């Protein structure tokens, strides 16, 4: 499905969002957290933990980037995530156990075991690269994304990867898109951004002047005017023809 779409004849670079677009959590965060907690003698309901995680994650995201990020990005990243985990578990997780538990789950989400590629990801990336298009990633992710992409075997498709934790702003802020354009040496009309969030990806890209593709696998989102909507990554190729 394509709504109010401008032809992508001028596109030289295609940027992708990461989690939810190229890959997804294998199972659920709640299940992975609960399984890891069980090895520390803590039994908790994965569904309840999933709901608590979503709530704590959104609350932490709304507070923005911590001041420590500019001084020690790696430490700030870990402390930010530890606060999310601490809030998600609440009193169920004893404070003395938290550091060791956190180290385990933090590293779990660096590897391929916690993630899986969508079935059409690799073929789509190969198709676009075979046509001479340059590819990049713009993601509200942390530094582990570089390892995740490598462990999933798709890092070599991307010329550059731009993450909010290093740039200091997150989508839909237009500054992260503009930083990516500058680094790639192109103008906004020469780029398209593909992502699974109408607000963060499609609207953010459009506001920065890029062409936008909303990946809505379930048909549950409303695409902003000016963006194309596709139900699968494989549908991106025909748009570029």
C-alpha positions in Angstrom: 0.0 0.0 0.0 1.4 3.4 -1.0 -0.3 6.7 0.2 0.6 10.2 -1.1 3.9 8.9 -2.3 6.6 10.8 -4.2 8.6 8.5 -6.6 11.9 7.5 -5.3 13.8 8.2 -8.5 16.4 10.4 -6.8 17.2 8.0 -3.9 20.9 7.0 -3.5 20.9 6.0 0.2 18.3 3.9 2.1 18.4 4.2 5.9 16.8 1.6 8.1 15.6 1.5 11.6 17.0 -1.5 13.5 14.9 -3.2 16.2 11.3 -3.9 14.9 12.4 -3.3 11.3 15.4 -5.4 10.5 15.2 -7.8 13.5 13.0 -8.4 16.6 13.4 -9.9 20.1 13.3 -13.6 20.0 10.2 -14.3 22.1 9.8 -11.3 24.5 12.0 -9.2 26.8 9.8 -10.4 29.7 10.5 -14.1 28.9 14.3 -13.5 28.5 14.4 -11.5 31.7 12.4 -14.1 33.6 14.5 -17.0 32.4 17.7 -15.2 33.4 16.2 -14.3 36.8 15.4 -18.0 37.5 19.1 -18.8 37.4 19.4 -16.4 40.4 16.6 -18.1 42.3 14.0 -15.5 41.4 10.7 -16.7 40.0 8.6 -14.1 38.3 5.8 -14.0 35.7 7.2 -13.2 32.2 3.9 -11.4 31.1 3.9 -9.2 34.2 7.6 -8.5 33.7 7.1 -7.6 30.1 4.4 -5.0 31.0 6.7 -3.6 33.8 9.6 -3.4 31.4 7.7 -1.5 28.7 6.5 0.9 31.4 9.9 1.5 32.9 11.6 1.7 29.5 9.2 4.4 28.3 9.5 6.3 31.5 13.3 6.3 31.3 13.2 7.3 27.6 11.0 10.3 28.4 13.6 11.5 30.8 16.1 11.8 28.0 19.8 11.1 27.9 21.7 11.3 31.2 24.3 14.0 31.8 27.0 11.4 32.3 26.7 10.4 28.6 29.0 13.2 27.5 31.7 12.3 30.0 31.5 8.5 29.9 29.1 7.1 27.3 29.7 3.5 28.1 29.1 3.9 31.8 26.0 6.1 31.3 24.6 3.6 28.9 24.9 0.8 31.5 23.6 2.9 34.4 20.6 3.9 32.3 19.7 0.4 31.4 20.3 -0.8 35.0 17.7 1.8 36.2 15.2 0.3 33.7 15.8 -3.2 34.9 15.6 -2.2 38.6 12.3 -0.5 38.0 10.9 -3.3 36.0 11.6 -5.9 38.7 10.8 -3.6 41.7 11.0 -5.4 45.1 11.2 -8.8 43.4 14.9 -8.3 42.6 17.1 -8.0 45.7 19.5 -5.0 45.3 22.6 -7.1 46.1 21.7 -9.5 43.3 21.0 -6.8 40.7 24.5 -6.0 39.5 25.3 -9.6 38.6 21.9 -10.2 37.1 22.1 -7.0 35.1 25.5 -7.9 33.7 24.0 -11.2 32.4 21.0 -9.7 30.7 22.9 -6.7 29.3 25.3 -9.1 27.5 22.5 -11.4 26.4 21.0 -8.6 24.4 24.4 -8.0 22.7 24.3 -11.5 21.1 22.3 -13.2 18.5 20.4 -15.5 20.9 18.1 -12.7 22.0 17.3 -11.4 18.5 16.2 -12.8 15.2 16.1 -11.3 11.7 12.8 -10.9 10.0 12.5 -13.5 7.2 12.7 -10.8 4.4 15.6 -8.8 5.9 18.6 -10.4 4.3 17.1 -10.7 0.8 15.9 -7.1 0.8 19.3 -5.8 1.8 21.0 -7.9 -0.9 18.5 -6.7 -3.5 19.0 -3.1 -2.7 22.8 -3.4 -2.6 22.8 -5.3 -5.9 21.2 -2.2 -7.5 24.0 0.1 -6.3 22.1 1.7 -3.5 24.1 2.7 -0.3 22.6 1.5 2.9 22.7 2.9 6.5 21.0 2.5 9.9 19.5 5.3 12.0 18.4 3.8 15.3 17.4 4.8 18.8 19.6 2.0 20.1 22.8 1.9 22.2 26.3 0.8 21.4 25.4 -2.9 21.4 23.7 -2.4 18.0 27.1 -2.8 16.3 27.6 -6.2 17.9 23.9 -7.2 17.3 24.2 -6.5 13.5 27.5 -8.4 13.3 26.2 -11.3 15.3 23.1 -11.5 13.0 25.4 -11.4 10.0 24.1 -8.2 8.4 26.6 -5.6 9.4 28.5 -5.7 6.1 25.5 -4.4 4.2 25.6 -1.0 5.9 28.0 1.8 5.1 27.4 3.6 8.4 25.3 3.1 11.5 24.0 6.1 13.5 22.7 5.5 17.0 21.0 8.0 19.3 23.4 7.2 22.2 26.4 8.5 20.3 24.7 11.4 18.6 22.9 12.6 21.7 19.4 13.0 20.2 16.8 10.4 19.3 14.3 10.0 16.5 12.0 11.8 15.7 14.4 14.7 16.4 15.5 15.9 12.9 19.0 16.3 14.1 19.8 12.6 14.0 18.6 12.4 10.4 20.6 15.5 9.4 23.7 14.1 11.0 23.4 10.9 9.0 22.8 12.9 5.8 25.9 15.0 6.4 28.1 11.9 7.2 26.9 10.2 4.0 27.5 13.3 1.9 24.0 13.5 0.5 20.9 15.8 0.5 17.6 14.8 2.1 15.9 14.1 -1.3 18.6 11.6 -2.1 17.7 9.5 0.9 14.8 7.4 2.1 14.3 6.1 5.7 12.5 2.8 6.5 11.1 2.1 9.9 8.3 0.6 11.9 7.2 3.6 13.9 4.9 6.2 12.3 6.0 8.9 14.8 9.7 8.2 15.2 10.6 6.9 11.8 8.1 8.2 9.2 7.3 11.6 10.7 10.8 12.2 11.8 12.2 11.4 8.4 9.6 13.6 6.6 10.3 16.5 8.9 14.0 16.2 8.1 13.2 16.3 4.4 13.8 12.6 3.6 11.5 10.3 1.8 9.8 7.9 4.3 8.6 4.3 4.2 6.5 3.1 7.2 6.9 -0.7 7.7 3.6 -1.7 9.2 3.6 -5.5 9.3 0.2 -5.7 11.2 -1.6 -2.8 9.5 -2.2 -1.2 12.9 -0.6 2.2 12.3 -1.7 5.3 10.4 0.9 6.5 8.0 1.6 10.3 7.9 0.8 12.1 4.6 3.8 11.9 2.3 5.0 8.5 3.5 4.7 5.1 1.8 3.3 2.2 3.8 4.4 -1.3 3.2 3.6 -4.6 5.0 6.9 -6.3 4.4 10.5 -5.2 3.7 10.4 -7.1 0.4 7.9 -4.4 -0.9 10.5 -1.7 -0.7 12.3 -2.8 -3.8 9.4 -2.2 -6.2 9.1 1.4 -4.8 12.6 2.1 -6.0 11.9 0.9 -9.5 
